[in-house]
Amino acid sequence: MPDVMTLRNWLLIGSAVFLSVSIFICLMRATLGPRYTDRIIVASMVGTQVIVLIAVLAVIVGQDYLADICLIYAIISFLSVVVLGRSVLEKKEGSEE
């Protein structure tokens, strides 16, 4: 019977691979998305998935500093989505006038 730590490592590696493939699929959606709102949603989704991927890698590698990087990336991701949303709203308001 396999060891619990071996199963845990396989599960973490599988989830990291799944997140990587999911990020790639989301980036394909961003390039094919016809509207700016699609791209903003994808930016938020990719940011969240990268945060989870960094957290999974922190558990796999066993390094605590990656959790700090994860928090910093979360703040940057949130601010980038806010800035993208703001620029789309300004562009939309400018075209209506």
N, CA, C and O atoms as a GROMACS GRO file, in nm:
protein
  388
    1MET      N    1   0.084  -0.118   0.000
    1MET     CA    2   0.000   0.000   0.000
    1MET      C    3   0.089   0.125   0.000
    1MET      O    4   0.186   0.132   0.075
    2PRO      N    5   0.054   0.223  -0.086
    2PRO     CA    6   0.139   0.342  -0.095
    2PRO      C    7   0.136   0.424   0.034
    2PRO      O    8   0.040   0.423   0.110
    3ASP      N    9   0.242   0.494   0.053
    3ASP     CA   10   0.256   0.582   0.168
    3ASP      C   11   0.165   0.704   0.150
    3ASP      O   12   0.137   0.746   0.038
    4VAL      N   13   0.119   0.760   0.261
    4VAL     CA   14   0.028   0.876   0.258
    4VAL      C   15   0.099   0.997   0.198
    4VAL      O   16   0.037   1.074   0.124
    5MET      N   17   0.226   1.015   0.229
    5MET     CA   18   0.300   1.130   0.175
    5MET      C   19   0.317   1.117   0.023
    5MET      O   20   0.315   1.217  -0.048
    6THR      N   21   0.334   0.995  -0.025
    6THR     CA   22   0.346   0.974  -0.170
    6THR      C   23   0.214   1.009  -0.239
    6THR      O   24   0.215   1.074  -0.343
    7LEU      N   25   0.104   0.967  -0.182
    7LEU     CA   26  -0.027   1.002  -0.239
    7LEU      C   27  -0.050   1.152  -0.234
    7LEU      O   28  -0.104   1.210  -0.329
    8ARG      N   29  -0.010   1.214  -0.125
    8ARG     CA   30  -0.025   1.360  -0.112
    8ARG      C   31   0.055   1.432  -0.220
    8ARG      O   32   0.006   1.526  -0.282
    9ASN      N   33   0.178   1.388  -0.241
    9ASN     CA   34   0.262   1.453  -0.343
    9ASN      C   35   0.205   1.433  -0.482
    9ASN      O   36   0.207   1.527  -0.563
   10TRP      N   37   0.154   1.314  -0.513
   10TRP     CA   38   0.093   1.291  -0.644
   10TRP      C   39  -0.031   1.377  -0.662
   10TRP      O   40  -0.054   1.430  -0.771
   11LEU      N   41  -0.109   1.392  -0.558
   11LEU     CA   42  -0.229   1.476  -0.566
   11LEU      C   43  -0.192   1.622  -0.588
   11LEU      O   44  -0.256   1.691  -0.667
   12LEU      N   45  -0.090   1.669  -0.519
   12LEU     CA   46  -0.046   1.808  -0.536
   12LEU      C   47   0.012   1.831  -0.675
   12LEU      O   48  -0.015   1.933  -0.738
   13ILE      N   49   0.089   1.738  -0.724
   13ILE     CA   50   0.146   1.751  -0.858
   13ILE      C   51   0.034   1.746  -0.963
   13ILE      O   52   0.037   1.822  -1.060
   14GLY      N   53  -0.063   1.658  -0.943
   14GLY     CA   54  -0.176   1.652  -1.035
   14GLY      C   55  -0.256   1.781  -1.036
   14GLY      O   56  -0.301   1.826  -1.142
   15SER      N   57  -0.275   1.840  -0.920
   15SER     CA   58  -0.349   1.966  -0.915
   15SER      C   59  -0.269   2.079  -0.978
   15SER      O   60  -0.328   2.168  -1.039
   16ALA      N   61  -0.137   2.077  -0.965
   16ALA     CA   62  -0.054   2.179  -1.030
   16ALA      C   63  -0.061   2.166  -1.181
   16ALA      O   64  -0.066   2.266  -1.252
   17VAL      N   65  -0.060   2.044  -1.231
   17VAL     CA   66  -0.072   2.023  -1.376
   17VAL      C   67  -0.210   2.068  -1.424
   17VAL      O   68  -0.222   2.132  -1.528
   18PHE      N   69  -0.314   2.033  -1.349
   18PHE     CA   70  -0.449   2.074  -1.386
   18PHE      C   71  -0.461   2.227  -1.389
   18PHE      O   72  -0.521   2.282  -1.481
   19LEU      N   73  -0.405   2.294  -1.290
   19LEU     CA   74  -0.410   2.440  -1.288
   19LEU      C   75  -0.333   2.500  -1.404
   19LEU      O   76  -0.376   2.600  -1.462
   20SER      N   77  -0.219   2.441  -1.440
   20SER     CA   78  -0.141   2.492  -1.553
   20SER      C   79  -0.219   2.480  -1.683
   20SER      O   80  -0.220   2.572  -1.764
   21VAL      N   81  -0.283   2.366  -1.704
   21VAL     CA   82  -0.363   2.347  -1.825
   21VAL      C   83  -0.482   2.442  -1.825
   21VAL      O   84  -0.518   2.498  -1.929
   22SER      N   85  -0.543   2.461  -1.709
   22SER     CA   86  -0.657   2.552  -1.698
   22SER      C   87  -0.616   2.697  -1.727
   22SER      O   88  -0.692   2.770  -1.790
   23ILE      N   89  -0.500   2.736  -1.682
   23ILE     CA   90  -0.450   2.871  -1.711
   23ILE      C   91  -0.430   2.888  -1.862
   23ILE      O   92  -0.465   2.991  -1.919
   24PHE      N   93  -0.373   2.787  -1.925
   24PHE     CA   94  -0.352   2.792  -2.069
   24PHE      C   95  -0.484   2.804  -2.144
   24PHE      O   96  -0.495   2.883  -2.238
   25ILE      N   97  -0.584   2.728  -2.103
   25ILE     CA   98  -0.716   2.736  -2.168
   25ILE      C   99  -0.779   2.874  -2.148
   25ILE      O  100  -0.840   2.928  -2.239
   26CYS      N  101  -0.764   2.931  -2.029
   26CYS     CA  102  -0.817   3.065  -2.004
   26CYS      C  103  -0.746   3.170  -2.089
   26CYS      O  104  -0.810   3.263  -2.138
   27LEU      N  105  -0.616   3.155  -2.108
   27LEU     CA  106  -0.544   3.250  -2.192
   27LEU      C  107  -0.586   3.238  -2.338
   27LEU      O  108  -0.590   3.338  -2.410
   28MET      N  109  -0.619   3.117  -2.381
   28MET     CA  110  -0.674   3.101  -2.516
   28MET      C  111  -0.808   3.173  -2.528
   28MET      O  112  -0.836   3.235  -2.630
   29ARG      N  113  -0.890   3.163  -2.423
   29ARG     CA  114  -1.019   3.232  -2.423
   29ARG      C  115  -1.000   3.384  -2.428
   29ARG      O  116  -1.080   3.455  -2.489
   30ALA      N  117  -0.896   3.432  -2.363
   30ALA     CA  118  -0.871   3.577  -2.363
   30ALA      C  119  -0.834   3.625  -2.503
   30ALA      O  120  -0.872   3.735  -2.543
   31THR      N  121  -0.760   3.544  -2.577
   31THR     CA  122  -0.722   3.586  -2.711
   31THR      C  123  -0.840   3.575  -2.808
   31THR      O  124  -0.847   3.650  -2.906
   32LEU      N  125  -0.931   3.483  -2.782
   32LEU     CA  126  -1.046   3.464  -2.871
   32LEU      C  127  -1.169   3.545  -2.829
   32LEU      O  128  -1.265   3.555  -2.906
   33GLY      N  129  -1.166   3.601  -2.708
   33GLY     CA  130  -1.282   3.673  -2.657
   33GLY      C  131  -1.314   3.796  -2.740
   33GLY      O  132  -1.226   3.877  -2.766
   34PRO      N  133  -1.439   3.810  -2.781
   34PRO     CA  134  -1.472   3.924  -2.867
   34PRO      C  135  -1.486   4.056  -2.790
   34PRO      O  136  -1.477   4.163  -2.851
   35ARG      N  137  -1.508   4.051  -2.660
   35ARG     CA  138  -1.532   4.175  -2.585
   35ARG      C  139  -1.423   4.197  -2.481
   35ARG      O  140  -1.350   4.106  -2.443
   36TYR      N  141  -1.415   4.321  -2.438
   36TYR     CA  142  -1.318   4.356  -2.333
   36TYR      C  143  -1.356   4.294  -2.199
   36TYR      O  144  -1.269   4.261  -2.118
   37THR      N  145  -1.484   4.279  -2.176
   37THR     CA  146  -1.527   4.220  -2.049
   37THR      C  147  -1.480   4.076  -2.035
   37THR      O  148  -1.449   4.030  -1.926
   38ASP      N  149  -1.476   4.003  -2.147
   38ASP     CA  150  -1.422   3.867  -2.145
   38ASP      C  151  -1.277   3.867  -2.100
   38ASP      O  152  -1.234   3.782  -2.022
   39ARG      N  153  -1.204   3.962  -2.152
   39ARG     CA  154  -1.060   3.970  -2.118
   39ARG      C  155  -1.039   4.008  -1.972
   39ARG      O  156  -0.945   3.961  -1.908
   40ILE      N  157  -1.124   4.094  -1.919
   40ILE     CA  158  -1.112   4.132  -1.778
   40ILE      C  159  -1.144   4.014  -1.687
   40ILE      O  160  -1.076   3.991  -1.588
   41ILE      N  161  -1.248   3.940  -1.721
   41ILE     CA  162  -1.284   3.822  -1.642
   41ILE      C  163  -1.172   3.719  -1.647
   41ILE      O  164  -1.139   3.657  -1.546
   42VAL      N  165  -1.114   3.700  -1.766
   42VAL     CA  166  -1.004   3.604  -1.779
   42VAL      C  167  -0.883   3.650  -1.699
   42VAL      O  168  -0.813   3.568  -1.640
   43ALA      N  169  -0.857   3.779  -1.697
   43ALA     CA  170  -0.744   3.829  -1.617
   43ALA      C  171  -0.765   3.799  -1.469
   43ALA      O  172  -0.671   3.763  -1.398
   44SER      N  173  -0.887   3.814  -1.423
   44SER     CA  174  -0.918   3.781  -1.284
   44SER      C  175  -0.905   3.631  -1.258
   44SER      O  176  -0.850   3.590  -1.156
   45MET      N  177  -0.956   3.550  -1.351
   45MET     CA  178  -0.948   3.405  -1.335
   45MET      C  179  -0.804   3.356  -1.336
   45MET      O  180  -0.766   3.272  -1.253
   46VAL      N  181  -0.725   3.406  -1.427
   46VAL     CA  182  -0.585   3.364  -1.436
   46VAL      C  183  -0.509   3.408  -1.311
   46VAL      O  184  -0.425   3.334  -1.259
   47GLY      N  185  -0.539   3.527  -1.262
   47GLY     CA  186  -0.476   3.573  -1.139
   47GLY      C  187  -0.507   3.482  -1.022
   47GLY      O  188  -0.418   3.447  -0.944
   48THR      N  189  -0.632   3.443  -1.010
   48THR     CA  190  -0.672   3.352  -0.902
   48THR      C  191  -0.607   3.215  -0.917
   48THR      O  192  -0.561   3.157  -0.819
   49GLN      N  193  -0.602   3.165  -1.039
   49GLN     CA  194  -0.542   3.034  -1.062
   49GLN      C  195  -0.392   3.036  -1.036
   49GLN      O  196  -0.338   2.938  -0.984
   50VAL      N  197  -0.325   3.145  -1.070
   50VAL     CA  198  -0.182   3.154  -1.043
   50VAL      C  199  -0.157   3.162  -0.893
   50VAL      O  200  -0.059   3.105  -0.843
   51ILE      N  201  -0.244   3.231  -0.820
   51ILE     CA  202  -0.230   3.237  -0.675
   51ILE      C  203  -0.241   3.098  -0.613
   51ILE      O  204  -0.162   3.060  -0.527
   52VAL      N  205  -0.340   3.021  -0.660
   52VAL     CA  206  -0.357   2.885  -0.608
   52VAL      C  207  -0.239   2.797  -0.650
   52VAL      O  208  -0.193   2.714  -0.572
   53LEU      N  209  -0.189   2.816  -0.772
   53LEU     CA  210  -0.074   2.738  -0.819
   53LEU      C  211   0.050   2.768  -0.735
   53LEU      O  212   0.124   2.676  -0.701
   54ILE      N  213   0.072   2.893  -0.702
   54ILE     CA  214   0.186   2.928  -0.616
   54ILE      C  215   0.169   2.867  -0.478
   54ILE      O  216   0.267   2.820  -0.419
   55ALA      N  217   0.047   2.867  -0.426
   55ALA     CA  218   0.023   2.806  -0.295
   55ALA      C  219   0.047   2.655  -0.298
   55ALA      O  220   0.104   2.600  -0.204
   56VAL      N  221   0.005   2.589  -0.406
   56VAL     CA  222   0.030   2.445  -0.420
   56VAL      C  223   0.180   2.418  -0.430
   56VAL      O  224   0.231   2.325  -0.368
   57LEU      N  225   0.250   2.500  -0.508
   57LEU     CA  226   0.394   2.483  -0.519
   57LEU      C  227   0.465   2.509  -0.386
   57LEU      O  228   0.567   2.447  -0.357
   58ALA      N  229   0.411   2.600  -0.306
   58ALA     CA  230   0.469   2.625  -0.174
   58ALA      C  231   0.458   2.502  -0.086
   58ALA      O  232   0.549   2.472  -0.009
   59VAL      N  233   0.346   2.430  -0.098
   59VAL     CA  234   0.330   2.308  -0.019
   59VAL      C  235   0.420   2.197  -0.072
   59VAL      O  236   0.480   2.123   0.006
   60ILE      N  237   0.431   2.186  -0.205
   60ILE     CA  238   0.515   2.082  -0.264
   60ILE      C  239   0.662   2.102  -0.226
   60ILE      O  240   0.729   2.009  -0.182
   61VAL      N  241   0.710   2.224  -0.244
   61VAL     CA  242   0.851   2.254  -0.218
   61VAL      C  243   0.879   2.267  -0.069
   61VAL      O  244   0.989   2.235  -0.024
   62GLY      N  245   0.780   2.313   0.006
   62GLY     CA  246   0.799   2.329   0.150
   62GLY      C  247   0.867   2.458   0.189
   62GLY      O  248   0.929   2.467   0.295
   63GLN      N  249   0.855   2.560   0.104
   63GLN     CA  250   0.916   2.690   0.132
   63GLN      C  251   0.808   2.789   0.175
   63GLN      O  252   0.709   2.807   0.105
   64ASP      N  253   0.829   2.851   0.289
   64ASP     CA  254   0.728   2.944   0.343
   64ASP      C  255   0.725   3.078   0.272
   64ASP      O  256   0.622   3.145   0.271
   65TYR      N  257   0.836   3.118   0.212
   65TYR     CA  258   0.839   3.250   0.149
   65TYR      C  259   0.747   3.256   0.027
   65TYR      O  260   0.709   3.365  -0.015
   66LEU      N  261   0.712   3.142  -0.030
   66LEU     CA  262   0.622   3.142  -0.145
   66LEU      C  263   0.481   3.187  -0.105
   66LEU      O  264   0.407   3.239  -0.189
   67ALA      N  265   0.444   3.169   0.020
   67ALA     CA  266   0.314   3.219   0.067
   67ALA      C  267   0.313   3.372   0.066
   67ALA      O  268   0.211   3.433   0.035
   68ASP      N  269   0.425   3.434   0.099
   68ASP     CA  270   0.435   3.579   0.093
   68ASP      C  271   0.424   3.628  -0.052
   68ASP      O  272   0.358   3.728  -0.080
   69ILE      N  273   0.489   3.557  -0.141
   69ILE     CA  274   0.481   3.592  -0.283
   69ILE      C  275   0.338   3.577  -0.331
   69ILE      O  276   0.290   3.656  -0.413
   70CYS      N  277   0.270   3.476  -0.282
   70CYS     CA  278   0.131   3.454  -0.318
   70CYS      C  279   0.043   3.572  -0.275
   70CYS      O  280  -0.043   3.617  -0.351
   71LEU      N  281   0.064   3.622  -0.155
   71LEU     CA  282  -0.013   3.738  -0.107
   71LEU      C  283   0.016   3.863  -0.188
   71LEU      O  284  -0.075   3.939  -0.221
   72ILE      N  285   0.143   3.885  -0.220
   72ILE     CA  286   0.179   4.002  -0.300
   72ILE      C  287   0.117   3.991  -0.439
   72ILE      O  288   0.067   4.090  -0.493
   73TYR      N  289   0.121   3.873  -0.497
   73TYR     CA  290   0.060   3.853  -0.629
   73TYR      C  291  -0.091   3.875  -0.624
   73TYR      O  292  -0.149   3.925  -0.720
   74ALA      N  293  -0.154   3.838  -0.514
   74ALA     CA  294  -0.299   3.860  -0.501
   74ALA      C  295  -0.331   4.010  -0.503
   74ALA      O  296  -0.427   4.051  -0.568
   75ILE      N  297  -0.253   4.088  -0.435
   75ILE     CA  298  -0.275   4.233  -0.435
   75ILE      C  299  -0.254   4.292  -0.573
   75ILE      O  300  -0.334   4.374  -0.619
   76ILE      N  301  -0.148   4.250  -0.640
   76ILE     CA  302  -0.119   4.301  -0.775
   76ILE      C  303  -0.228   4.257  -0.872
   76ILE      O  304  -0.270   4.336  -0.958
   77SER      N  305  -0.275   4.135  -0.861
   77SER     CA  306  -0.380   4.085  -0.949
   77SER      C  307  -0.510   4.163  -0.928
   77SER      O  308  -0.577   4.199  -1.025
   78PHE      N  309  -0.544   4.189  -0.803
   78PHE     CA  310  -0.665   4.267  -0.775
   78PHE      C  311  -0.654   4.407  -0.834
   78PHE      O  312  -0.749   4.455  -0.896
   79LEU      N  313  -0.542   4.472  -0.815
   79LEU     CA  314  -0.525   4.607  -0.869
   79LEU      C  315  -0.527   4.608  -1.021
   79LEU      O  316  -0.580   4.703  -1.081
   80SER      N  317  -0.472   4.506  -1.085
   80SER     CA  318  -0.473   4.504  -1.232
   80SER      C  319  -0.615   4.488  -1.285
   80SER      O  320  -0.650   4.549  -1.386
   81VAL      N  321  -0.697   4.407  -1.219
   81VAL     CA  322  -0.836   4.392  -1.263
   81VAL      C  323  -0.914   4.522  -1.242
   81VAL      O  324  -0.996   4.558  -1.326
   82VAL      N  325  -0.888   4.591  -1.134
   82VAL     CA  326  -0.955   4.719  -1.110
   82VAL      C  327  -0.914   4.821  -1.216
   82VAL      O  328  -0.999   4.894  -1.267
   83VAL      N  329  -0.788   4.827  -1.249
   83VAL     CA  330  -0.740   4.922  -1.350
   83VAL      C  331  -0.797   4.888  -1.487
   83VAL      O  332  -0.838   4.977  -1.561
   84LEU      N  333  -0.801   4.760  -1.522
   84LEU     CA  334  -0.858   4.720  -1.651
   84LEU      C  335  -1.007   4.755  -1.658
   84LEU      O  336  -1.055   4.805  -1.760
   85GLY      N  337  -1.079   4.728  -1.552
   85GLY     CA  338  -1.221   4.761  -1.549
   85GLY      C  339  -1.245   4.910  -1.559
   85GLY      O  340  -1.337   4.955  -1.628
   86ARG      N  341  -1.163   4.986  -1.490
   86ARG     CA  342  -1.175   5.132  -1.494
   86ARG      C  343  -1.148   5.186  -1.634
   86ARG      O  344  -1.218   5.276  -1.680
   87SER      N  345  -1.047   5.131  -1.702
   87SER     CA  346  -1.017   5.180  -1.836
   87SER      C  347  -1.128   5.145  -1.935
   87SER      O  348  -1.157   5.223  -2.025
   88VAL      N  349  -1.190   5.029  -1.919
   88VAL     CA  350  -1.301   4.993  -2.007
   88VAL      C  351  -1.421   5.084  -1.982
   88VAL      O  352  -1.487   5.126  -2.077
   89LEU      N  353  -1.448   5.116  -1.856
   89LEU     CA  354  -1.559   5.207  -1.825
   89LEU      C  355  -1.534   5.346  -1.881
   89LEU      O  356  -1.625   5.410  -1.933
   90GLU      N  357  -1.412   5.394  -1.871
   90GLU     CA  358  -1.380   5.526  -1.924
   90GLU      C  359  -1.392   5.528  -2.076
   90GLU      O  360  -1.439   5.626  -2.134
   91LYS      N  361  -1.349   5.419  -2.141
   91LYS     CA  362  -1.359   5.411  -2.285
   91LYS      C  363  -1.506   5.406  -2.328
   91LYS      O  364  -1.543   5.466  -2.429
   92LYS      N  365  -1.588   5.335  -2.253
   92LYS     CA  366  -1.730   5.325  -2.284
   92LYS      C  367  -1.800   5.459  -2.264
   92LYS      O  368  -1.883   5.498  -2.346
   93GLU      N  369  -1.768   5.531  -2.155
   93GLU     CA  370  -1.828   5.661  -2.131
   93GLU      C  371  -1.784   5.763  -2.235
   93GLU      O  372  -1.861   5.851  -2.272
   94GLY      N  373  -1.661   5.751  -2.282
   94GLY     CA  374  -1.611   5.844  -2.384
   94GLY      C  375  -1.678   5.822  -2.518
   94GLY      O  376  -1.696   5.917  -2.594
   95SER      N  377  -1.714   5.700  -2.548
   95SER     CA  378  -1.778   5.673  -2.678
   95SER      C  379  -1.925   5.712  -2.679
   95SER      O  380  -1.982   5.736  -2.786
   96GLU      N  381  -1.989   5.719  -2.561
   96GLU     CA  382  -2.129   5.758  -2.554
   96GLU      C  383  -2.148   5.907  -2.571
   96GLU      O  384  -2.254   5.951  -2.616
   97GLU      N  385  -2.049   5.985  -2.536
   97GLU     CA  386  -2.062   6.132  -2.545
   97GLU      C  387  -2.043   6.185  -2.682
   97GLU      O  388  -2.051   6.306  -2.703
   0.00000   0.00000   0.00000
